Amino acid sequence: MLGWSIKIYPQSFRIKDIHTEVEDILVSWKTGLGGLDWIENLCSEGEALSLGGNGYPLEFAITARALFLALEEGVPAHKAPLVIGDDYISPSGWTDQVEIDLERLIALPPELLLAVDAWDMS
């Protein structure tokens, strides 16, 4: 399947080099090929930072405030194309398995750095 598995958690877990457990994840979802447009746009605007990577994962940093604003209307929409694979179809703009721990996200200090990992699902 072509697309991205996105996981967002407090940056301290990456800095400490601790394996991120499921309960540490604040936000996660799976998305199509254009599903990183939102974070790439935030990087261009200086609201997030690309830390590089090779897709296993691509790594970004964002403040809790910037993430909250990006998610105000739900997971960001995108214009990924229809993808037809050998045994699957991903519709245009596909997003699935969205999990947002809104209570924990709201409680975070706005300046807290969060890690965004985007795992290539191809």
Number of C-alpha atoms within 10 A of each C-alpha: 16 14 22 24 20 21 22 21 24 22 17 13 15 13 9 8 8 9 9 13 9 10 8 13 18 18 20 22 18 20 27 25 23 17 25 20 15 15 21 16 12 17 16 11 10 11 16 21 19 17 12 10 13 10 14 11 18 18 19 21 22 25 20 22 19 17 22 17 10 15 15 9 9 11 19 16 16 18 13 20 14 14 17 12 10 6 6 9 13 19 13 15 18 21 21 12 10 13 14 17 12 12 9 11 18 12 9 16 11 14 11 14 20 24 23 27 22 26 19 18 16 9
